[in-house]
Structures are given as C-alpha cells and as structure tokens.
Amino acid sequence: MGSIPSAIWIAKIAKGKDYDIRNYGSKNAGLTNTFRVLGWKPALPVVFMDLLKGFFGPFIALQMCAAQVAVGGADYSGWVPLVAGILVILGHSFTCFAGFRGGKGVLAALGVFLCLCPVTALSSFAIWIVLTVATKYVSVGSIGACLALGAFSVMGYLGLPYPVYDKMTLPLMITCLLVAVFVIVKHKSNIKRLMNGTENGFGSKRKK
C-alpha cells in the first residue's frame, strides 16, 4: 500500500505516460514538487492518496489484531500496527513500482500517526503550518514538524503536563522518534540548499 507512487501516477495521468515528475522541479516524487510543477489540481489527489495510504496501513493492521483477539487469539496490537505504519512510510519513500525512488514520507507519516496517535499528529501538523507560513519553505515546516513529533511523543510517554496529548506506549514513542529521524534525513538535500540559500520556496518574501 505504501509503495503506491501517488505523485508519479497522477503526474502521468495529467501529462502523459512518458512524463516523470522526478525529472522536474526538485525532482522529488511528492506533494510539494507536484504542486510547484503541475499546480493544485494534480496535487490535490496526491494529498488524499498519500494521507489515506498512511492511515489505512496501521488501521487495517489494528482491525486484523482485533479480529484475532475476538476469536481467542493473542493480542499483537501493541506492535503490529506500528510495523505496518513503518512499512507504509518505507514503501512510499522507496516505492517498488517506480525504481525505488519515491517521496520523503511527510504526508504518509501524517496519515500513519493520525491513526496511531491523532492528537500528536495534529499538533505536529499545526507546527508545520506555522513554520511553512512564517518562512515560506515547506521543507522547514516538514523538518520542524518532525522535531515536534519527536518532542510531543516523548512528552506523551513521560506524561508531562501540557493541554492535550496522547498517552504513549514505549514502542509508539520509539516509532515516532524513528520516523521523525528518517524523514529529516530524507530532507538532507533540502537542508544543504537552505544553508546555501538556494532552497525553493513559495512567494517572494522567503526567510533566510
């Protein structure tokens, strides 16, 4: 499910079967590049497809675990959905349907954690909105959201007092931290461009 290359397939539908979004713009098979190169109409289905595949990976795993418990089987819901979520993100980033060159996993990860820990996911998404609007760089928003995901997950696990949070198990917290690090590492080229002042942003008032 994670390997469904949403941006690549949508771009081919929009521009023809020989078109490859990875040859244009930032050369990334993700939402931002799709929006920048092709506009909002092709980008919109990419949003829904990436979010849904991220959400339904662990969701289906949760339903399978519940069905097994219902017939007297062992309860694996503490870790099987986490593995499913990680596999969705890995499949998105290294899609077997397009030469193992996929996106950076931001939207897929958001979908995964909307299923597993929705408050933490939405809180991290709020950080993404604030940073992206403030700096005009989607990459800054994505990196900041990953840092927030890690911080919020640790706070939830430790039960630190802040207004609303998910109660984290140790495996879920570790999953959040691993995914946050993975997505940040996938942004290493963006980090280099940000440091060099050559990163692609939106609008003319981008922050240095």
Disulfide bonds with the S-S distance in Angstrom:
none
